[in-house]
Amino acid sequence: MIIGAGENQVPIITRARQQGFYTIVVSVSGDYPGFNVCDKSYEIDVRKKEDILNIAREEKICGILTDQTDMPVTTVAYVAEKLGLPGIGYNCALNFTNKYMMRQCCENIGVQIPKYYQASSLEEAWKYVFRIGFPLILKPVDCQGSRGVHRVDNRDNFKDKFINAKSYSKIGFVIIEEFCQGREIVVEGFASDSRFFNLIIGDSYDFELEGLIIPKKRIFPTCLKDSLRQKVLQINHRLVKGMGLKFGITHSEYLVNENTGEIRLVEIAARGGGVFISSDLIPLACGIDVNDLFIKIVTGEHVPHNLNRISNNASAYICFYLPKGRIHKVSGVEKVISLKGVQKACLENIKVGKQINQMSDKTMRLGPILVAGENRKKIQEIINKIQETLIIEVETPKGIKGIIW
């Protein structure tokens, strides 16, 4: 059973079928591609763990998993625990998905995090604002996809942003967190039999959007100086071990202040990085197919205790967005797809006449385009070529506008 039918789940559904498994996908209703590649599906809210448990019992499943999405992680852990299947444990899953509990774990383990508070009401939130000061970050305690995440620079729009953040939290809580300067670094890893391995470490770059923090590209490996790179990897290893993850793919985000050497956790997840990081970019960069290993573990198969890099290459994804309006012209799509080094280009939904809404969270990014090469220099050359080749024009109230990379 695989929870979630979105685009990022398609690789692991496909891989499970290739391994000979009968795949049952559970997801909310919608036009999701995972429904088209599985053997059987149920349309249900992925957070309804008791209902999904009942389906799992009826179907007599041999394993359950999710990848590249946070929302189902606790449901997967709950069902596995109740059925005696391999799982990370429900309490462990909560620590990886509830941002307040995650920060408490960091404090217990001794991993630095930004100063934070949790609030359920505006009155309570204001009390914490004065302790932190502006600028600050607001984020729902239990959501994903950057929904409801805001940088707030002054008190003028704090109320509206707090209400928006809270609207995305199922349990009605918001994290109020100090804004920390730093370079964002991402680490992808894998745990097996309670042993953890850092696999790849990369750089994250955000769009220039007022009040929003939305990644536009991630490139592996990082160009961070070696001493700081090693420090990040050591912290990540200590954190995953300290949080008690028995197995699975991990995705971590850190802020590194290159002037002071301070490293603070932003988020850590017990699932693969989205935008095809776990399914494509990890194997492209280091040669290890973590989806294959993950499926084997959740179905009770033994996997190696040591994961050694098979290759040392570079990989990346890039996304873009368009100004609000209607697409007027599209050209260069086929040329981009055929460029040497381009591994995957999700551009099939870019059509003339399509209405584009204003960017509000990272689920609204367009692309991605995945690239691979022997080093970062080659990756950047491919990215430059993509940006020269792909042309999209949008009719807006202020005239014809193009791609924002």
C-alpha positions as CSV (number, residue, x, y, z in Angstrom):
1,M,0.0,0.0,0.0
2,I,1.3,3.4,-1.0
3,I,-0.2,6.5,0.5
4,G,-0.4,9.5,-1.9
5,A,-1.0,9.6,-5.6
6,G,0.7,12.8,-6.6
7,E,3.4,13.2,-9.3
8,N,6.2,12.7,-6.8
9,Q,4.8,9.3,-5.8
10,V,4.7,7.9,-9.3
11,P,8.4,6.7,-9.3
12,I,8.0,4.6,-6.1
13,I,4.6,3.2,-7.3
14,T,6.2,2.2,-10.6
15,R,9.2,0.7,-8.9
16,A,7.0,-1.4,-6.6
17,R,5.2,-2.8,-9.6
18,Q,8.5,-3.5,-11.3
19,Q,9.5,-5.5,-8.3
20,G,6.4,-7.6,-8.7
21,F,4.2,-6.1,-6.0
22,Y,0.4,-5.6,-6.4
23,T,0.1,-1.8,-5.6
24,I,-2.8,-0.2,-3.8
25,V,-2.7,3.5,-3.7
26,V,-4.7,5.6,-1.2
27,S,-5.1,9.3,-1.8
28,V,-7.6,12.2,-1.7
29,S,-9.8,12.5,-4.8
30,G,-8.3,14.3,-7.7
31,D,-6.6,14.1,-11.0
32,Y,-3.5,12.6,-9.6
33,P,-1.1,10.5,-11.9
34,G,-0.5,7.9,-9.2
35,F,-4.0,6.6,-9.8
36,N,-3.1,5.8,-13.4
37,V,0.0,3.7,-12.6
38,C,-1.2,1.5,-9.7
39,D,-3.1,-1.8,-9.6
40,K,-5.9,-0.6,-7.3
41,S,-6.8,2.7,-5.6
42,Y,-9.0,4.1,-2.8
43,E,-9.9,7.8,-2.7
44,I,-9.8,8.9,0.9
45,D,-8.1,11.6,3.0
46,V,-4.6,10.3,3.8
47,R,-5.0,11.6,7.4
48,K,-7.9,9.2,8.2
49,K,-5.7,6.6,9.7
50,E,-8.4,4.3,11.1
51,D,-10.2,4.1,7.8
52,I,-6.9,3.3,6.0
53,L,-6.1,0.7,8.6
54,N,-9.4,-1.0,7.9
55,I,-8.7,-1.0,4.2
56,A,-5.2,-2.3,4.8
57,R,-6.6,-5.2,6.9
58,E,-9.1,-6.1,4.2
59,E,-6.5,-6.0,1.5
60,K,-4.0,-8.1,3.6
61,I,-1.1,-5.8,2.6
62,C,2.5,-7.0,3.1
63,G,3.9,-3.4,3.5
64,I,3.0,0.3,3.5
65,L,5.0,3.4,2.6
66,T,4.9,6.9,1.3
67,D,7.6,9.1,-0.2
68,Q,8.3,12.8,-0.9
69,T,5.3,14.0,1.1
70,D,4.9,14.7,4.8
71,M,1.1,14.4,5.3
72,P,0.9,10.6,5.2
73,V,4.0,9.8,7.2
74,T,2.0,9.4,10.5
75,T,-0.7,7.4,8.9
76,V,1.8,5.0,7.4
77,A,3.6,4.6,10.7
78,Y,0.2,4.0,12.5
79,V,-1.0,1.4,10.1
80,A,2.3,-0.5,10.1
81,E,2.4,-0.4,13.9
82,K,-1.2,-1.8,14.2
83,L,-0.6,-4.6,11.6
84,G,2.9,-5.6,12.9
85,L,4.5,-4.5,9.6
86,P,7.9,-2.8,9.3
87,G,7.5,0.8,10.3
88,I,9.2,3.7,12.0
89,G,6.8,3.9,14.9
90,Y,3.9,6.3,15.3
91,N,5.6,8.4,18.0
92,C,8.7,8.7,15.9
93,A,6.6,9.8,12.9
94,L,5.0,12.6,15.0
95,N,8.5,13.9,15.9
96,F,9.3,14.2,12.2
97,T,6.0,15.8,11.1
98,N,4.9,18.0,14.0
99,K,7.3,21.0,13.8
100,Y,6.9,21.8,17.5
101,M,7.7,18.3,18.6
102,M,10.6,18.3,16.1
103,R,12.1,21.4,17.7
104,Q,11.7,19.8,21.2
105,C,13.7,16.8,20.0
106,C,16.4,19.1,18.7
107,E,16.7,20.7,22.1
108,N,17.0,17.4,23.8
109,I,19.6,16.1,21.3
110,G,21.5,19.4,21.4
111,V,21.0,20.5,17.8
112,Q,20.8,24.3,17.3
113,I,17.5,25.7,16.1
114,P,16.1,29.2,15.7
115,K,14.3,30.6,18.8
116,Y,10.7,29.5,18.6
117,Y,7.3,29.4,20.2
118,Q,3.9,27.8,19.5
119,A,0.7,29.7,19.6
120,S,-3.0,28.9,18.8
121,S,-4.4,32.4,19.2
122,L,-3.5,35.8,18.0
123,E,-3.4,37.1,21.5
124,E,-0.9,34.4,22.5
125,A,1.1,35.0,19.4
126,W,1.6,38.7,20.0
127,K,3.1,37.9,23.4
128,Y,5.8,35.8,21.7
129,V,6.4,38.3,18.9
130,F,7.8,40.8,21.3
131,R,10.2,38.1,22.7
132,I,11.5,37.3,19.2
133,G,11.3,40.6,17.3
134,F,11.0,41.2,13.6
135,P,11.7,39.9,11.1
136,L,10.3,36.5,12.0
137,I,8.9,33.3,10.4
138,L,5.4,32.0,10.7
139,K,4.6,28.4,9.8
140,P,1.7,26.0,10.5
141,V,2.9,23.3,12.9
142,D,1.6,20.4,10.8
143,C,1.5,21.2,7.1
144,Q,3.8,20.8,4.0
145,G,4.6,22.4,0.7
146,S,5.4,25.8,2.2
147,R,1.7,26.4,2.6
148,G,1.1,29.1,5.2
149,V,4.8,29.8,5.6
150,H,5.6,33.5,5.7
151,R,8.4,35.9,6.6
152,V,7.0,38.8,8.4
153,D,9.1,42.0,8.7
154,N,6.8,44.2,10.7
155,R,3.6,44.3,12.7
156,D,1.5,45.8,9.9
157,N,0.6,42.5,8.3
158,F,1.4,40.1,11.2
159,K,-2.3,39.5,12.0
160,D,-3.2,38.5,8.4
161,K,-0.2,36.2,8.0
162,F,-0.8,34.5,11.4
163,I,-4.5,33.8,10.5
164,N,-3.3,32.4,7.1
165,A,-0.7,30.2,8.7
166,K,-3.2,28.9,11.2
167,S,-5.7,28.1,8.5
168,Y,-3.3,25.4,7.2
169,S,-2.8,23.7,10.5
170,K,-5.2,20.8,11.2
171,I,-4.6,21.1,14.9
172,G,-4.7,24.9,14.9
173,F,-1.2,25.8,16.0
174,V,1.4,28.1,14.5
175,I,5.2,28.2,15.0
176,I,6.6,31.7,15.6
177,E,10.3,31.5,14.9
178,E,13.2,34.0,14.7
179,F,14.5,34.8,11.3
180,C,18.1,33.6,11.0
181,Q,20.6,34.7,8.4
182,G,22.3,31.9,6.6
183,R,22.8,29.8,3.5
184,E,20.3,26.9,3.1
185,I,21.9,23.5,2.8
186,V,19.9,20.3,2.2
187,V,21.0,16.8,3.1
188,E,19.6,13.5,1.9
189,G,20.2,10.3,3.8
190,F,19.1,6.7,4.4
191,A,18.6,4.7,7.6
192,S,18.7,0.9,7.7
193,D,18.5,-1.3,10.8
194,S,18.9,1.8,13.0
195,R,22.1,2.7,11.2
196,F,22.2,6.0,9.3
197,F,24.1,7.2,6.2
198,N,24.4,10.7,4.8
199,L,24.2,10.3,1.0
200,I,24.3,13.7,-0.7
201,I,24.5,17.3,0.5
202,G,23.5,20.2,-1.7
203,D,22.7,23.9,-2.0
204,S,19.2,25.4,-2.0
205,Y,18.3,28.7,-3.8
206,D,15.0,30.5,-3.3
207,F,12.9,32.7,-5.6
208,E,12.9,36.4,-4.7
209,L,9.3,36.7,-3.4
210,E,8.3,39.1,-0.7
211,G,7.4,37.3,2.4
212,L,7.6,33.8,0.9
213,I,10.3,31.2,1.1
214,I,10.1,29.0,-1.9
215,P,13.0,27.0,-3.4
216,K,13.7,27.5,-7.1
217,K,16.6,25.1,-7.5
218,R,18.7,22.6,-5.5
219,I,22.1,21.5,-6.7
220,F,24.1,18.5,-5.4
221,P,26.8,18.5,-4.3
222,T,27.2,21.7,-2.2
223,C,30.0,24.2,-2.8
224,L,30.1,24.9,0.9
225,K,33.6,24.9,2.3
226,D,34.7,21.4,3.5
227,S,34.9,22.2,7.2
228,L,31.3,23.5,7.3
229,R,30.1,20.7,5.0
230,Q,31.5,18.1,7.4
231,K,30.0,19.8,10.4
232,V,26.5,19.8,8.8
233,L,26.8,16.1,8.0
234,Q,27.9,15.3,11.6
235,I,24.9,17.2,13.0
236,N,22.5,15.5,10.6
237,H,23.8,12.1,11.5
238,R,23.5,12.9,15.2
239,L,20.0,14.3,14.8
240,V,18.6,11.3,12.8
241,K,20.1,8.8,15.3
242,G,18.9,10.9,18.2
243,M,15.3,10.9,16.9
244,G,15.4,7.1,16.7
245,L,14.6,6.6,13.0
246,K,14.9,2.8,12.4
247,F,14.9,2.9,8.6
248,G,13.9,5.0,5.6
249,I,14.8,8.0,3.5
250,T,15.5,11.4,5.2
251,H,15.5,14.9,3.9
252,S,17.0,17.7,6.1
253,E,17.3,21.5,5.6
254,Y,19.8,23.6,7.5
255,L,20.8,27.3,7.7
256,V,24.5,27.8,7.7
257,N,26.0,31.1,8.7
258,E,29.3,31.1,6.9
259,N,30.6,34.1,8.9
260,T,29.9,32.7,12.4
261,G,29.9,29.0,11.6
262,E,26.5,28.6,13.3
263,I,24.3,25.8,11.9
264,R,20.6,25.7,12.7
265,L,18.0,23.1,11.6
266,V,15.1,24.4,9.5
267,E,13.2,21.1,9.0
268,I,13.9,17.3,8.9
269,A,11.6,14.8,7.4
270,A,11.3,11.0,7.5
271,R,10.7,10.7,3.8
272,G,12.5,11.5,0.6
273,G,13.0,15.1,-0.6
274,G,10.3,16.3,-2.9
275,V,10.7,17.3,-6.6
276,F,12.1,13.8,-7.4
277,I,15.1,14.2,-5.1
278,S,14.8,10.8,-3.5
279,S,13.7,9.0,-6.7
280,D,16.0,10.6,-9.2
281,L,18.6,13.1,-7.9
282,I,20.0,10.8,-5.2
283,P,20.7,7.9,-7.6
284,L,22.0,10.3,-10.3
285,A,24.5,11.9,-7.8
286,C,25.7,8.9,-5.9
287,G,24.4,5.8,-7.6
288,I,22.3,4.5,-4.7
289,D,18.6,3.7,-5.5
290,V,17.0,4.5,-2.2
291,N,13.5,3.8,-3.5
292,D,14.5,0.2,-4.2
293,L,16.0,-0.2,-0.8
294,F,13.0,1.4,0.9
295,I,10.5,-1.0,-0.8
296,K,12.6,-3.9,0.3
297,I,12.7,-2.9,3.9
298,V,9.0,-2.2,4.3
299,T,8.2,-5.6,2.8
300,G,10.5,-7.4,5.2
301,E,13.5,-7.9,3.0
302,H,17.0,-7.5,4.3
303,V,19.2,-4.7,2.9
304,P,22.9,-4.1,3.3
305,H,24.1,-2.4,6.5
306,N,26.6,-0.3,4.7
307,L,25.8,2.1,1.9
308,N,28.9,3.1,-0.1
309,R,28.7,5.6,-2.9
310,I,28.8,4.0,-6.3
311,S,29.5,7.3,-8.2
312,N,30.4,10.9,-7.5
313,N,28.4,13.0,-9.9
314,A,26.3,16.1,-9.7
315,S,22.5,16.5,-10.1
316,A,19.9,19.2,-9.7
317,Y,16.4,20.4,-10.2
318,I,15.3,23.8,-11.3
319,C,11.8,25.2,-11.2
320,F,10.3,28.5,-12.4
321,Y,7.1,30.5,-12.1
322,L,5.1,32.8,-14.4
323,P,3.4,36.1,-13.7
324,K,-0.3,36.1,-13.2
325,G,-2.1,36.1,-16.5
326,R,-2.7,33.8,-19.5
327,I,0.0,31.9,-21.4
328,H,0.4,33.5,-24.9
329,K,3.3,31.6,-26.4
330,V,5.4,28.5,-25.6
331,S,8.5,27.4,-27.5
332,G,11.6,25.4,-26.9
333,V,10.0,22.6,-24.9
334,E,11.1,19.7,-27.1
335,K,14.6,21.2,-27.4
336,V,14.9,21.4,-23.6
337,I,13.8,17.7,-23.3
338,S,16.4,16.7,-25.8
339,L,19.3,18.6,-24.2
340,K,22.2,16.5,-23.1
341,G,22.1,16.2,-19.3
342,V,18.4,16.8,-19.0
343,Q,17.0,13.7,-17.3
344,K,13.3,14.7,-16.9
345,A,11.3,17.8,-17.8
346,C,7.8,18.2,-16.4
347,L,6.5,20.7,-18.9
348,E,3.5,18.9,-20.3
349,N,1.0,21.2,-18.5
350,I,2.5,24.4,-20.0
351,K,0.0,25.2,-22.7
352,V,-1.1,28.3,-24.6
353,G,-4.3,29.6,-23.1
354,K,-3.6,28.3,-19.6
355,Q,-4.5,30.7,-16.8
356,I,-1.7,31.4,-14.3
357,N,-2.5,32.4,-10.7
358,Q,-0.3,34.4,-8.4
359,M,2.5,32.3,-6.7
360,S,1.7,31.6,-3.1
361,D,3.4,28.3,-2.1
362,K,5.8,25.8,-3.6
363,T,3.1,23.5,-4.9
364,M,2.6,26.3,-7.6
365,R,6.1,26.1,-9.0
366,L,6.3,25.0,-12.6
367,G,8.6,22.3,-13.8
368,P,10.7,20.7,-12.4
369,I,13.5,20.1,-14.9
370,L,16.0,17.5,-13.6
371,V,19.6,17.6,-14.8
372,A,22.7,15.5,-14.2
373,G,26.4,15.8,-15.0
374,E,29.9,15.0,-13.9
375,N,30.3,18.1,-11.7
376,R,28.6,21.4,-10.7
377,K,30.2,23.3,-13.5
378,K,28.5,21.0,-16.0
379,I,25.2,21.3,-14.2
380,Q,25.3,25.1,-14.4
381,E,26.1,25.0,-18.1
382,I,23.0,22.8,-18.6
383,I,20.9,25.1,-16.5
384,N,22.1,28.1,-18.6
385,K,21.2,26.3,-21.8
386,I,17.7,25.5,-20.5
387,Q,17.0,29.1,-19.6
388,E,18.2,30.2,-23.0
389,T,16.0,27.6,-24.8
390,L,12.7,27.6,-23.0
391,I,10.5,30.6,-23.9
392,I,7.1,31.2,-22.3
393,E,5.2,34.5,-22.7
394,V,2.3,35.5,-20.5
395,E,-0.4,38.1,-21.2
396,T,-0.7,40.2,-18.1
397,P,-2.4,43.6,-17.3
398,K,1.0,45.1,-17.7
399,G,1.8,43.6,-21.0
400,I,3.7,40.5,-22.1
401,K,5.9,39.0,-19.4
402,G,8.2,36.0,-19.4
403,I,9.6,33.2,-17.2
404,I,10.8,34.0,-13.7
405,W,13.7,31.6,-12.9
